[in-house]
Amino acid sequence: QVQLVESGGGLVQAGGSLRLSCTRSGSIFIMNAMGWYRQAPGKQCELVAHITRGGSTNYAESVKGRFTISRDNAKNTLYLQMNSLKPEDTGVYYCWGSMGSRWNTDDYWGQGTQVTVSS
C-alpha cells in the first residue's frame, strides 16, 4: 500500500523560508511524476510545482524563482523548498504522485500540511 506523508509546514513571517517533505512508503515499480498542490482559503486547489520521472520541472507563475521542487530517490522523498514566502502562499500543501505497478498506475495524495505566512 503506497502512502505519501508530508511534513515541514508551519507558521513563518513574510520573507522567510520553509522546506516541505513528502516521504513515500510502500513499494512501486514506476513513478511517472510527482508534485505539490496547494489549497488556499476560498480558492481552488492549484498546482504549485511538478517534477517528471526524467527530472523536468514546472512551476506556477506565482512561485517561479522562489520555490524549488526536488527529490531524493534513495530516501523516497520529494521536497519543496520555499523561499521569500508571501502571505498569499498560505494554504494547505498536498503532495501528489502518479505511480504504481508494472501494470497499473494511480494518483496518490498526502494528507496535507498547513503553511501560514504572516505579514
Helices and strands as residue ranges (DSSP letters): E 3-7, E 10-13, E 18-25, E 30-39, E 46-52, E 57-59, G 61-63, E 67-72, G 73-75, E 77-82, G 87-89, E 91-100, E 105-109, E 113-118
